[in-house]
Amino acid sequence: MNQRQAPNPSAGPSLNASVDASKDAPNASPKEALGVASGDLRAFHLDALFETVSELSRLTDPVEVMEAFVLMSMGALGTAQGLLVAQDRRSGRQHIVLRGLNESDKERLPEAVQSVSAKVRDEGGMLSRQVLVVLINESPEKSGLPEPLRVVVEWYLDEHRFGVLGYGPKVNGSAYGHQDEDFVLQLVTAFMDALASACVNETIRGLNEELQARNIELQRALLAAQDIQARLDRRYFHFKSICDTTRELSGNLHAKTLLSSFLLSVMGTFSAQRGFIVLWERREERIEVAARGFGDDTGPVFDARRLDAVFRSLLHPPFVPAQGEKHYQLLTRDELQALELAETSQVGAAFLVDENWYGLVGIGNCLARSEDDQAERELLPALLQGFLVSLGNALAFETIEKLNSDLLRKNAELRQTLDELQQSRQTISLLEAAGNRISSLLRSETLRIKRVSLFDCLALALVSLVLALVFNASSPGGISLLPEIWGQPRPDYIDVAWAKLKHESQGALFLDARPTEFYNQSRIVGAENLPLNLFDFVYSMRFAMLDPGKDVIVYGRNISRRYDEQVAAKLKERGMVNVRVMEGGLRQWQRNGLPVEP
């Protein structure tokens, strides 16, 4: 087998023949004619090499370079059969080009490349950009190469990229010469240059594509970061709004000004152009309304009847909270429409502080609100929670102020009563002194006359009766000459069996009318103490806010005093309508084996 190595590419292609005479010389000898023919072939090879280099230099894809090179080199060599097998050990890729050969030969070609790969691995002395002609004008002995090949070339671009190039016989049947061999070496050298350039371009394209992909990822990451920053900014704004609103409301202890402050804070947070808030006390039908951004005739109008209808439609789960718990409910668009608030409100909520205080809040024309933003949907509930706490404190403060005012009034009344008692005591002292003087006078007269007549006894009894009546009339704790119950209507009674049912269902308030010392000894379980002698004071401190329609059952009497009937009468005088006296009192309750304490 012939092997020939390509010359140094920097030295240019080798020439094996010289031109001794012009091909147009008429008397040329055979040797001279051979030289002319060799010069023509050399010129053809140079033209073909130039065209190949020009064509391959325009290609930037390694696969296109290999495809184009096989066709152009086949045409330049005058053969109809050719193949190229390229191997890239670094990436593991392999490319095969077959022209004029059977497709079945493609399956065996990797075996031929394996021998080249072994040579690169074992010998280690193969140079980059090296071309080796291993076969010319013979059938291939290397396993895996097709039989028709007559020229086989091994090329080594570098230690990672190498391959096999093969050509079949010439179409005209002539053999390959030394000029053809040199031409093949020059073609493969030009091919490796073009392939190296195309690989560099491919690497650059890959880097560019990777860079573009990275740029796209960076842009997406930048957009995501900007979106996250915007969300964080909104969250910070919401948090700051909640803190500012809570700080502003916490120092306000008046419900009316609190409503206005909260409405302005909510409108500012949601960039709303109009809004309203209404607070309704159901028991006394007291209504407080604050509105902003409405004209004289365009604002919402609320009265007790409309508010009662609104909250009756809302008083069902989940709006109804546990006993004594503050609660709120955001209103949907359909609920605002049903409550006839959709024209004035874009966002709304209903809330309650306790079983007596209800409220509505609504804002409209929001300039910077997103329906799909979770943070926006969580903002109003957060503001409402702080507002309900402040509102509860304000209402409790108003209640405390009212109780303090009542307590001051009661204290004034007590001071007046004490002054009257002091005056009465002085009067009693004077009367006692007068009585003592009269008694001493009577005793002296009795001793003087040493005999008491019937007239003297009657006069003494009459004077004593007059003094007793005067003392009883002037004393605040004096005894009524006639029992109070004689002038009172008969109270409503309830037997022990019905009272037991009321006690078990907790449907009535049980009041023990006896003095506190008897109440402490024994009482019905859960009963409250409202002693007759301290009725005014205890009632004002503990039962003044009681619902007038509350069921009340009163018990407690002894042989001489009917405390229960008198307390029941006083309760009715103060507006309680469902007051009844338990027949038989505590004694009958105990006889029936019903629970008492302690």
C-alpha positions in Angstrom: 0.0 0.0 0.0 1.3 3.4 -0.9 1.4 6.1 1.7 2.3 9.7 1.1 2.2 12.6 3.5 1.1 16.0 2.5 3.8 18.7 2.2 4.0 21.6 4.7 1.0 23.8 3.8 3.1 26.9 4.2 5.5 25.8 1.4 2.7 25.7 -1.2 1.7 22.8 -3.5 4.6 20.6 -4.9 5.1 20.3 -8.7 6.5 17.0 -10.1 6.6 18.1 -13.7 8.1 21.0 -15.5 7.1 22.6 -18.7 9.9 22.3 -21.3 8.1 23.6 -24.3 4.9 25.2 -25.3 2.0 22.9 -26.1 1.6 24.7 -29.4 5.1 23.8 -30.6 4.6 22.0 -34.0 7.7 19.8 -33.9 7.5 18.7 -30.3 8.9 15.3 -29.3 6.8 12.8 -27.3 8.6 13.8 -24.1 7.9 17.5 -24.9 4.2 16.6 -25.6 4.0 14.9 -22.2 5.3 18.0 -20.5 2.7 20.1 -22.2 -0.1 17.8 -21.1 1.3 17.8 -17.6 1.2 21.6 -17.5 -2.4 21.7 -18.7 -3.3 19.3 -15.9 -1.5 21.3 -13.4 -3.3 24.5 -14.5 -6.6 22.6 -14.2 -5.8 21.5 -10.7 -4.9 25.1 -9.7 -8.2 26.4 -11.1 -10.1 23.7 -9.4 -8.2 24.3 -6.1 -9.0 28.0 -6.3 -12.7 27.4 -7.0 -12.8 24.9 -4.1 -11.1 27.3 -1.7 -13.4 30.2 -2.8 -16.5 28.1 -2.5 -15.6 26.6 0.9 -14.6 30.0 2.3 -18.1 31.2 2.0 -19.6 28.4 4.0 -19.8 28.6 7.8 -21.5 25.3 8.7 -19.1 22.3 9.1 -21.7 19.9 7.6 -22.2 22.2 4.6 -18.4 22.4 4.2 -18.1 18.6 4.1 -21.0 18.1 1.8 -19.8 20.7 -0.7 -16.1 19.5 -0.5 -17.0 15.9 -1.4 -18.9 17.0 -4.5 -16.3 19.6 -5.7 -13.4 17.2 -5.1 -15.1 14.4 -7.0 -15.7 16.7 -9.9 -12.1 17.9 -9.9 -10.7 14.3 -9.8 -13.2 13.0 -12.4 -14.8 10.3 -10.3 -18.4 9.4 -9.6 -17.9 7.9 -6.2 -16.7 9.4 -3.0 -17.1 9.4 0.8 -16.1 11.4 3.8 -16.3 10.3 7.4 -15.6 12.9 10.1 -15.3 12.1 13.8 -15.3 14.6 16.8 -14.1 12.8 19.9 -14.8 15.7 22.2 -18.5 15.9 21.3 -18.9 12.3 20.2 -20.5 13.5 16.9 -19.8 11.6 13.6 -20.8 12.7 10.1 -20.8 10.6 7.0 -21.1 11.8 3.3 -21.7 9.2 0.6 -21.8 9.9 -3.1 -22.2 7.2 -5.7 -21.9 4.4 -3.2 -24.4 2.0 -1.6 -26.2 3.2 1.5 -25.5 -0.2 3.0 -21.8 0.7 3.1 -22.6 3.4 5.7 -23.1 0.9 8.5 -19.5 -0.3 8.2 -17.8 3.0 7.9 -17.5 3.7 11.7 -15.0 0.7 11.8 -12.7 2.5 9.5 -12.8 5.6 11.6 -12.1 3.5 14.7 -8.7 2.6 13.3 -7.9 6.2 12.7 -9.0 7.1 16.3 -6.8 4.3 17.6 -3.8 5.6 15.6 -4.3 9.1 17.1 -4.6 7.7 20.6 -1.7 5.2 20.4 0.9 6.9 18.3 0.4 10.3 19.7 2.8 11.7 17.1 0.1 12.8 14.6 0.4 16.5 13.8 -2.4 18.9 13.6 -3.5 19.7 10.0 -1.8 16.5 8.8 -3.0 14.6 5.6 -1.9 11.0 4.9 -2.7 9.2 1.6 -2.9 5.5 2.7 -4.2 4.0 -0.6 -4.1 4.9 -4.3 -5.0 2.8 -7.3 -5.7 -0.3 -5.1 -8.6 -1.9 -3.5 -8.9 -1.0 0.2 -7.7 -3.5 2.8 -9.0 -1.5 5.8 -12.1 -3.0 7.3 -15.3 -1.0 6.8 -14.2 0.8 3.6 -16.3 0.1 0.4 -14.6 -2.1 -2.3 -14.9 0.4 -5.2 -12.6 3.0 -3.5 -9.2 3.6 -5.2 -8.0 6.5 -3.1 -8.1 6.6 0.7 -6.9 9.6 2.7 -6.7 10.0 6.5 -6.8 13.6 7.7 -6.1 14.9 11.2 -7.4 18.4 11.9 -6.3 18.1 15.6 -6.3 15.5 18.3 -10.1 15.7 18.6 -11.3 16.0 15.0 -10.1 13.6 12.2 -11.6 11.4 9.5 -11.3 9.3 6.3 -11.7 10.5 2.7 -12.2 8.1 -0.2 -12.7 8.3 -4.0 -13.7 5.7 -6.5 -12.0 5.1 -9.9 -12.0 7.8 -12.5 -14.8 7.9 -15.0 -12.4 7.7 -18.0 -10.8 4.5 -16.5 -7.4 6.0 -16.2 -5.3 5.6 -13.0 -4.5 8.2 -10.5 -1.0 9.8 -11.0 1.4 11.6 -8.7 -0.1 15.0 -9.8 -3.5 13.6 -8.7 -2.0 12.5 -5.4 -0.5 16.0 -4.9 -3.8 17.6 -5.9 -5.7 15.4 -3.4 -3.3 16.5 -0.6 -3.8 20.1 -1.5 -7.6 19.7 -1.7 -7.7 18.1 1.7 -5.5 20.7 3.2 -7.8 23.4 1.9 -10.8 21.4 3.2 -9.3 21.2 6.7 -8.7 25.0 6.6 -12.3 25.6 5.7 -13.5 23.0 8.2 -11.5 24.6 11.0 -12.9 28.0 10.1 -16.4 26.6 9.9 -15.9 24.9 13.3 -14.8 28.2 14.8 -17.8 29.9 13.3 -20.0 27.2 14.7 -18.4 27.7 18.1 -19.0 31.4 17.8 -22.6 30.8 16.7 -23.1 28.5 19.6 -21.6 31.0 22.0 -23.8 33.7 20.5 -26.9 31.6 20.8 -25.9 30.7 24.4 -25.2 34.4 25.0 -28.6 35.3 23.5 -30.3 32.7 25.6 -28.5 34.0 28.7 -29.5 37.5 27.7 -33.2 36.4 27.4 -32.9 34.7 30.8 -31.4 37.8 32.2 -34.1 39.9 30.7 -36.7 37.6 32.1 -34.9 37.6 35.5 -34.8 41.4 35.3 -38.5 41.6 34.5 -39.2 39.1 37.3 -37.0 41.2 39.7 -38.8 44.4 38.6 -42.2 42.7 39.2 -41.0 41.4 42.6 -39.7 44.9 43.4 -43.1 46.4 42.4 -44.9 43.8 44.5 -42.6 44.5 47.4 -43.1 48.3 46.9 -46.9 47.7 47.0 -46.5 45.4 50.1 -44.4 48.1 51.8 -47.0 50.8 50.9 -49.8 48.6 52.2 -47.9 47.8 55.4 -47.1 51.5 55.9 -50.7 52.4 55.3 -51.8 49.9 57.9 -49.3 51.1 60.4 -50.2 54.8 59.8 -53.9 54.1 59.9 -53.6 52.1 63.1 -51.4 54.7 64.8 -53.8 57.5 63.8 -56.9 55.6 64.9 -55.5 54.3 68.2 -55.4 57.7 69.8 -58.9 58.6 68.7 -61.5 57.8 71.4 -64.6 59.4 69.8 -66.6 57.3 67.4 -67.7 60.1 65.1 -64.3 61.5 64.4 -62.9 57.9 64.2 -65.3 57.2 61.3 -64.1 60.2 59.4 -60.4 59.5 60.0 -60.8 55.8 58.9 -62.7 56.8 55.8 -60.0 59.3 54.7 -57.3 56.7 55.3 -59.0 54.0 53.2 -59.8 56.4 50.4 -56.1 57.6 50.4 -54.8 54.0 50.4 -57.0 52.9 47.5 -56.8 56.3 45.6 -60.6 56.4 45.8 -62.4 59.6 44.8 -65.5 59.0 46.9 -66.5 56.9 49.9 -68.9 56.5 52.9 -69.0 54.8 56.2 -72.1 54.4 58.4 -72.4 53.2 62.0 -75.7 52.0 63.4 -76.8 51.4 67.0 -79.7 49.1 66.6 -81.1 49.4 70.2 -81.5 53.2 70.2 -81.5 53.5 66.3 -78.6 55.9 66.5 -76.9 56.5 63.1 -73.6 58.1 62.4 -72.6 58.7 58.7 -69.4 60.1 57.2 -69.1 60.6 53.4 -66.6 62.2 51.1 -66.6 63.0 47.4 -70.4 63.0 46.9 -72.6 65.9 45.8 -75.6 67.1 47.7 -78.0 64.7 46.0 -75.7 61.9 45.0 -74.6 60.5 48.3 -76.0 57.3 49.8 -79.0 57.9 52.2 -79.4 55.6 55.2 -82.2 55.3 57.7 -83.0 52.7 60.3 -85.4 50.8 58.0 -82.9 50.5 55.2 -80.1 49.5 57.6 -82.3 46.9 59.2 -83.1 45.4 55.8 -79.4 45.4 54.8 -78.2 43.6 57.9 -81.1 41.2 57.9 -79.9 40.0 54.5 -76.3 39.7 55.8 -77.1 38.1 59.2 -76.3 34.5 58.2 -73.0 32.5 58.3 -70.2 33.4 57.7 -71.1 37.0 58.7 -72.6 36.0 62.1 -69.6 35.6 64.5 -69.3 34.0 67.9 -70.9 35.8 70.9 -69.0 39.1 71.6 -66.6 38.7 68.7 -65.9 41.6 66.3 -66.4 40.6 62.6 -66.5 41.8 59.1 -67.4 40.6 55.6 -66.2 41.9 52.3 -69.1 42.5 49.9 -68.9 41.1 46.4 -70.1 43.0 43.3 -73.4 41.0 43.3 -74.0 41.8 47.0 -73.3 45.5 46.4 -75.8 45.3 43.6 -78.4 43.6 45.7 -77.9 46.2 48.5 -78.3 49.0 46.0 -74.7 50.2 46.7 -73.1 49.3 43.3 -73.6 52.8 41.9 -71.7 54.5 44.7 -69.2 51.8 45.7 -66.6 49.7 44.0 -65.3 48.1 47.1 -67.4 47.5 50.2 -67.6 45.7 53.5 -70.0 45.2 56.4 -68.9 44.9 60.0 -70.2 44.6 63.5 -68.6 45.4 66.8 -71.2 43.6 69.0 -74.8 42.6 68.9 -75.9 46.2 69.0 -73.4 48.1 66.8 -73.4 47.4 63.0 -71.7 49.3 60.1 -71.1 49.6 56.4 -68.1 51.0 54.5 -67.8 51.6 50.7 -65.4 53.4 48.4 -65.7 54.1 44.6 -63.8 55.4 41.6 -60.5 53.7 42.7 -57.8 54.9 40.4 -55.0 52.3 41.3 -56.8 49.1 42.2 -56.2 45.7 40.6 -58.9 43.0 41.0 -56.4 40.2 40.5 -53.8 41.4 43.1 -53.9 39.3 46.2 -52.3 42.0 48.2 -55.0 44.4 47.2 -57.7 42.0 48.3 -56.0 41.5 51.7 -55.5 45.2 52.4 -59.1 46.2 53.3 -59.5 43.3 55.7 -56.3 44.3 57.5 -57.4 47.9 57.7 -60.8 46.8 59.0 -59.3 44.7 61.8 -57.4 47.6 63.2 -60.4 49.9 62.8 -62.7 47.5 64.6 -60.3 47.3 67.5 -60.1 51.2 67.7 -63.9 51.5 67.2 -64.5 49.0 70.0 -62.2 51.0 72.3 -63.9 54.3 71.4 -67.4 52.9 72.1 -66.1 51.4 75.4 -64.7 54.8 76.2 -68.0 56.5 75.5 -69.7 53.9 77.7 -67.2 54.5 80.5 -67.8 58.3 80.2 -71.5 57.8 80.4 -71.1 55.5 83.4 -68.8 58.0 85.0 -71.4 60.8 84.4 -74.1 58.6 86.0 -71.8 57.8 88.8 -71.1 61.5 89.5 -74.8 62.1 89.4 -75.4 59.3 91.9 -72.6 60.5 94.1 -74.2 64.0 94.2 -77.5 62.3 95.1 -75.8 60.3 97.8 -74.1 63.4 99.2 -77.5 65.1 99.3 -79.0 62.1 101.0 -76.2 62.2 103.6 -76.8 65.8 104.2 -80.4 65.2 104.7 -79.6 62.3 107.1 -77.3 64.6 109.0 -80.0 67.2 109.3 -82.5 64.5 110.3 -80.1 63.3 113.0 -79.8 66.7 114.4 -83.6 67.0 114.4 -83.8 63.6 116.1 -81.3 64.8 118.8 -83.4 67.9 119.4 -86.5 65.8 119.7 -84.8 63.3 122.0 -83.7 66.2 124.2 -87.2 67.6 124.2 -88.6 64.2 125.0 -86.1 63.8 127.9 -87.2 67.2 129.3 -90.8 66.3 129.0 -90.2 62.9 130.6 -88.3 64.6 133.5 -91.1 67.1 133.8 -93.7 64.3 133.9 -91.7 62.4 136.5 -91.4 65.5 138.6 -95.1 66.2 138.3 -95.9 62.6 139.2 -93.7 62.7 142.2 -95.2 66.0 143.1 -98.8 64.8 143.0 -97.8 61.3 144.0 -100.7 60.0 142.1 -101.3 59.4 138.4 -104.7 59.9 137.0 -106.2 58.3 133.8 -106.1 61.7 132.1 -102.4 62.0 132.7 -101.8 58.5 131.1 -103.9 59.5 128.1 -102.0 62.7 127.8 -98.6 60.9 128.0 -99.7 58.4 125.4 -100.9 61.2 123.1 -97.6 63.1 123.4 -95.6 59.9 122.8 -97.6 59.1 119.7 -97.1 62.6 118.3 -93.3 62.4 118.9 -93.2 59.0 117.3 -95.1 60.2 114.2 -92.8 63.3 113.9 -89.7 61.1 114.2 -90.9 58.6 111.7 -91.9 61.3 109.2 -88.5 63.1 109.5 -86.3 59.9 109.2 -85.3 58.7 105.7 -85.5 55.1 107.0 -88.9 55.6 108.5 -91.5 52.9 108.4 -94.5 53.4 106.2 -97.8 53.5 108.1 -99.4 51.4 105.4 -97.7 48.5 103.6 -96.4 49.5 100.1 -97.8 46.4 98.5 -101.3 47.5 99.3 -101.1 50.3 96.7 -99.3 48.2 94.1 -101.0 46.0 91.4 -100.8 42.3 91.8 -97.5 41.0 90.1 -97.4 38.3 87.4 -96.6 34.9 88.9 -94.8 31.8 87.4 -94.8 28.4 89.1 -91.7 26.5 89.9 -92.1 24.0 87.0 -92.1 26.7 84.4 -89.3 28.5 86.2 -87.3 25.3 86.1 -87.6 25.1 82.3 -86.5 28.7 82.0 -83.5 28.0 84.2 -82.5 25.0 82.2 -82.7 26.8 78.9 -81.1 29.9 80.3 -84.1 31.8 78.9 -84.5 34.2 81.9 -82.5 36.2 84.4 -83.1 35.0 88.0 -83.0 37.8 90.7 -82.8 37.1 94.4 -84.5 40.1 96.2 -83.5 39.1 99.7 -80.7 41.0 101.7 -77.2 40.1 100.8 -76.5 38.0 103.9 -79.4 35.7 103.1 -78.3 35.5 99.4 -74.8 34.4 100.5 -76.2 31.6 102.6 -78.3 29.9 99.9 -79.5 30.8 96.4 -80.6 29.4 93.1 -77.7 28.5 90.9 -76.8 31.4 88.6 -79.1 33.9 90.3 -78.1 37.5 90.7 -78.6 39.5 94.0 -80.8 42.7 93.8 -81.6 43.5 97.4 -84.6 45.7 98.1 -82.8 48.0 100.6 -80.0 48.7 98.0 -82.2 48.5 94.9 -81.5 52.0 93.3 -77.7 51.7 93.7 -77.3 48.0 92.6 -79.7 48.5 89.7 -77.9 51.5 88.3 -74.5 49.8 88.6 -75.4 46.4 87.2 -78.8 46.2 85.5 -79.3 49.7 84.0 -78.2 48.5 80.5 -80.5 45.4 80.6 -82.7 44.7 77.6 -86.3 45.9 78.6 -87.7 42.8 76.9 -85.5 40.4 78.9 -87.4 37.7 80.8 -86.8 38.3 84.6 -87.9 35.9 87.4 -87.8 37.3 91.0 -87.9 35.3 94.2 -87.2 35.9 97.9 -89.5 36.6 100.8 -90.0 35.8 104.5 -92.9 35.8 107.0 -92.8 39.6 107.4 -91.5 41.0 104.1 -92.3 40.2 100.5 -89.1 41.4 98.9 -89.8 39.7 95.6 -93.1 41.6 94.9 -91.6 45.0 95.8 -88.5 44.4 93.6 -90.7 43.2 90.7 -92.8 46.4 91.0 -89.7 48.6 91.0 -88.4 46.8 87.9 -91.6 47.4 86.1 -91.5 51.1 87.1 -88.1 51.2 85.2 -89.5 49.8 82.0 -89.0 46.0 82.3 -92.0 44.4 80.7 -91.4 40.6 81.3 -91.0 40.5 85.1 -92.6 37.6 87.0 -92.5 36.4 90.7 -91.8 32.7 91.3 -94.6 31.1 93.5 -93.3 29.5 96.6 -90.0 31.2 96.4 -86.7 29.5 97.3 -88.3 27.2 99.8 -90.6 25.6 97.1 -87.6 25.4 94.7 -85.7 23.4 97.3 -88.6 21.2 98.1 -88.7 20.2 94.4 -85.0 19.2 94.7 -83.8 21.8 92.2 -80.1 23.0 92.3 -79.0 25.7 94.8 -75.6 27.1 95.8 -73.3 27.4 97.5 
